[in-house]
């Protein structure tokens, strides 16, 4: 990898316990391909010269290598083992990234984004007018701030906090989140904090200004069996 590259860090180091499968969710079939392959292929379609860093559970690196060889998925990838948390996994990947590059950090289980979104975001970042670009979509639900209390018997009670949220100001962040490589590497040199919920929150803590753009409704993260069922339905109807 060299300065000037466009780099994808695809985060696929999770175990996916909420999916309820013995197979990590990034390897589950979506249509005729694993979720992870579909995700990477979107970026290859958008930016054929993109450099790919794939972050995987250490125990599944050989599994992914074998799949790529056996299925002729000829995408050169730098395979990096995940860390204790997502934060540490991203940090591991960034150690292999040069300065002067544009880095897209994307969840490996968000396979339904469009190549057009990827192209548009890289185009905006290439102007160097943005130091960080985050896709967001507006919340369509009425939002409630509730207090959660757990009783001695384990029962949970939710009560009104008395606070109100303006739904028109609330947006949901998606990935890919794009950064200048030297910025995001410096941000990830910070100590880990449990308040870091995504890459944008790490960058913001370091004082990197964030820019935002409209994301995509179907750019969902596959977390539960219901998410996977929805993704399979979308794939079958759109023939992606």
C-alpha positions as CSV (number, residue, x, y, z in Angstrom):
1,X,0.0,0.0,0.0
2,X,1.2,3.5,-0.7
3,X,0.2,7.2,-0.3
4,X,-2.6,8.2,-2.6
5,X,-4.4,4.8,-2.3
6,X,-8.0,4.4,-1.6
7,X,-8.2,1.8,1.2
8,X,-11.1,-0.3,2.5
9,X,-10.9,-1.6,6.0
10,X,-13.7,-4.1,6.2
11,X,-14.5,-5.0,9.8
12,X,-15.4,-8.7,10.1
13,X,-13.9,-9.7,13.4
14,X,-17.1,-10.3,15.3
15,X,-18.6,-13.6,16.4
16,X,-22.2,-12.5,15.8
17,X,-23.8,-14.1,18.9
18,X,-27.1,-12.4,18.3
19,X,-27.5,-14.1,15.0
20,X,-27.8,-17.4,16.8
21,X,-25.7,-19.3,14.3
22,X,-22.7,-21.5,14.9
23,X,-21.1,-19.8,11.8
24,X,-20.0,-16.2,12.2
25,X,-22.6,-14.0,10.4
26,X,-20.0,-12.6,8.0
27,X,-19.7,-16.1,6.5
28,X,-23.4,-16.9,6.3
29,X,-24.9,-17.3,2.8
30,X,-26.7,-14.3,1.2
31,X,-28.0,-15.4,-2.1
32,X,-25.2,-17.6,-3.5
33,X,-22.3,-15.8,-1.7
34,X,-21.1,-15.2,1.8
35,X,-22.1,-11.9,3.3
36,X,-18.5,-10.8,3.6
37,X,-17.8,-11.4,-0.1
38,X,-20.9,-9.4,-1.2
39,X,-19.7,-6.5,1.0
40,X,-16.3,-6.4,-0.5
41,X,-17.6,-6.8,-4.1
42,X,-19.6,-3.6,-3.7
43,X,-16.4,-1.6,-3.1
44,X,-14.6,-3.4,-5.9
45,X,-17.4,-2.5,-8.3
46,X,-17.2,1.2,-7.2
47,X,-13.4,1.5,-7.0
48,X,-11.7,-1.4,-8.9
49,X,-8.2,-0.3,-7.7
50,X,-9.2,-0.1,-4.0
51,X,-6.8,-1.8,-1.5
52,X,-8.6,-4.1,0.9
53,X,-7.7,-4.8,4.5
54,X,-10.0,-7.5,5.9
55,X,-10.1,-7.8,9.7
56,X,-11.2,-11.3,10.8
57,X,-11.3,-13.4,14.0
58,X,-7.8,-15.0,14.2
59,X,-9.3,-18.5,14.2
60,X,-11.2,-17.9,10.9
61,X,-8.4,-16.3,8.8
62,X,-7.5,-19.7,7.3
63,X,-11.2,-20.4,6.7
64,X,-11.5,-17.2,4.7
65,X,-8.3,-17.9,2.8
66,X,-9.5,-21.3,1.8
67,X,-12.9,-20.0,0.7
68,X,-11.3,-17.3,-1.5
69,X,-9.0,-19.9,-3.1
70,X,-11.7,-22.5,-3.7
71,X,-14.3,-20.1,-5.0
72,X,-11.9,-18.1,-7.2
73,X,-12.6,-14.9,-5.3
74,X,-9.4,-13.2,-6.6
75,X,-9.4,-10.1,-4.5
76,X,-6.0,-9.3,-3.1
77,X,-6.5,-8.7,0.6
78,X,-4.3,-8.0,3.6
79,X,-5.8,-10.1,6.4
80,X,-5.5,-8.8,9.9
81,X,-6.5,-10.5,13.1
82,X,-9.1,-8.7,15.2
83,X,-8.5,-7.3,18.7
84,X,-10.3,-7.4,22.0
85,X,-12.9,-4.8,20.9
86,X,-13.8,-3.3,17.6
87,X,-11.7,-0.3,18.6
88,X,-8.6,-2.5,18.9
89,X,-9.5,-4.3,15.7
90,X,-9.6,-1.0,13.7
91,X,-6.3,0.0,15.4
92,X,-4.7,-3.3,14.2
93,X,-5.8,-2.6,10.6
94,X,-4.6,1.1,10.7
95,X,-1.1,-0.1,11.6
96,X,-0.9,-1.3,8.0
97,X,-2.2,1.8,6.3
98,X,0.1,4.6,5.0
99,X,-0.3,8.3,5.4
100,X,-1.7,10.2,2.4
101,X,-4.5,7.6,1.7
102,X,-8.2,7.8,2.0
103,X,-9.6,5.2,4.3
104,X,-13.1,3.8,4.3
105,X,-14.0,1.8,7.4
106,X,-17.0,-0.4,6.8
107,X,-18.9,-3.1,8.7
108,X,-18.4,-6.5,6.9
109,X,-22.1,-7.3,7.5
110,X,-23.5,-4.3,5.7
111,X,-23.6,-5.8,2.2
112,X,-26.6,-3.9,0.7
113,X,-25.1,-0.5,0.2
114,X,-24.7,0.6,-3.4
115,X,-21.5,1.2,-5.4
116,X,-22.9,4.7,-6.2
117,X,-22.8,5.6,-2.5
118,X,-19.2,4.5,-2.3
119,X,-18.2,6.4,-5.4
120,X,-19.9,9.5,-4.2
121,X,-18.2,9.5,-0.9
122,X,-14.7,8.8,-2.3
123,X,-15.2,11.6,-4.8
124,X,-16.0,14.0,-2.0
125,X,-13.1,12.9,0.1
126,X,-10.7,13.2,-2.9
127,X,-11.3,16.9,-3.0
128,X,-9.7,17.1,0.5
129,X,-12.4,19.5,1.5
130,X,-13.6,16.9,4.1
131,X,-11.4,15.3,6.7
132,X,-14.2,12.8,7.7
133,X,-17.4,11.9,5.9
134,X,-20.2,9.9,7.6
135,X,-23.3,8.6,5.9
136,X,-26.5,9.1,8.0
137,X,-30.2,8.6,7.6
138,X,-33.0,10.4,9.4
139,X,-34.9,8.6,12.2
140,X,-38.5,7.9,11.1
141,X,-39.7,6.6,14.5
142,X,-41.0,8.6,17.4
143,X,-38.2,8.5,20.0
144,X,-38.5,8.1,23.7
145,X,-35.9,8.7,26.4
146,X,-36.7,6.1,29.1
147,X,-35.1,5.2,32.4
148,X,-34.4,1.5,32.9
149,X,-34.6,-0.1,36.3
150,X,-33.9,-3.7,37.1
151,X,-35.5,-5.2,40.2
152,X,-34.0,-7.8,42.6
153,X,-35.9,-10.6,40.8
154,X,-34.4,-9.5,37.5
155,X,-37.5,-7.9,36.2
156,X,-37.1,-4.7,34.1
157,X,-39.2,-1.6,34.4
158,X,-39.1,1.3,31.9
159,X,-40.3,4.7,32.9
160,X,-40.6,8.1,31.3
161,X,-37.5,10.2,31.8
162,X,-39.4,13.4,31.3
163,X,-37.0,14.5,28.5
164,X,-38.1,15.1,24.9
165,X,-36.2,14.5,21.7
166,X,-36.8,16.4,18.5
167,X,-37.0,13.6,15.9
168,X,-36.1,16.0,13.1
169,X,-32.6,16.4,14.6
170,X,-31.9,12.7,15.2
171,X,-30.0,10.7,12.5
172,X,-28.7,7.2,12.5
173,X,-25.0,6.8,11.5
174,X,-24.0,4.1,9.0
175,X,-20.8,2.9,7.4
176,X,-18.6,3.3,5.4
177,X,-17.1,6.1,7.4
178,X,-14.2,7.8,5.5
179,X,-11.2,9.6,6.8
180,X,-7.8,10.9,5.7
181,X,-5.4,8.2,6.9
182,X,-3.1,10.3,9.0
183,X,-6.2,11.8,10.8
184,X,-7.8,8.5,11.7
185,X,-4.5,6.9,12.7
186,X,-3.8,9.7,15.1
187,X,-7.3,9.4,16.5
188,X,-6.9,5.7,17.1
189,X,-3.6,6.4,19.0
190,X,-5.9,7.6,21.8
191,X,-6.6,5.3,24.8
192,X,-9.7,3.2,24.4
193,X,-12.9,4.6,25.9
194,X,-16.2,2.7,26.2
195,X,-18.0,5.8,24.9
196,X,-16.5,5.2,21.5
197,X,-19.4,3.7,19.5
198,X,-18.1,4.1,16.0
199,X,-15.1,5.5,14.1
200,X,-16.7,8.9,14.0
201,X,-16.9,9.1,17.7
202,X,-13.2,8.3,17.9
203,X,-12.3,11.0,15.4
204,X,-14.5,13.6,17.1
205,X,-12.8,13.0,20.4
206,X,-9.5,13.9,18.7
207,X,-11.0,17.1,17.3
208,X,-11.3,16.0,13.7
209,X,-14.3,17.9,12.1
210,X,-17.0,15.6,10.8
211,X,-19.0,16.1,7.6
212,X,-22.2,14.2,6.9
213,X,-24.1,13.0,3.8
214,X,-27.3,11.1,3.2
215,X,-26.9,7.4,3.5
216,X,-29.1,4.6,2.2
217,X,-32.1,3.0,3.7
218,X,-31.1,-0.6,2.8
219,X,-27.6,-0.2,4.1
220,X,-28.5,-2.2,7.2
221,X,-26.2,-4.0,9.5
222,X,-27.1,-7.7,9.7
223,X,-27.3,-8.4,13.4
224,X,-30.3,-10.7,13.9
225,X,-31.9,-13.6,12.0
226,X,-34.7,-11.1,11.0
227,X,-32.0,-8.8,9.5
228,X,-30.6,-11.7,7.4
229,X,-34.1,-12.7,6.3
230,X,-34.8,-9.2,5.1
231,X,-31.5,-9.0,3.3
232,X,-32.2,-12.3,1.5
233,X,-35.6,-10.9,0.4
234,X,-34.0,-7.7,-0.9
235,X,-31.3,-9.7,-2.8
236,X,-34.0,-12.0,-4.3
237,X,-36.1,-9.1,-5.5
238,X,-33.4,-6.8,-6.7
239,X,-31.2,-9.6,-8.2
240,X,-28.1,-8.1,-6.8
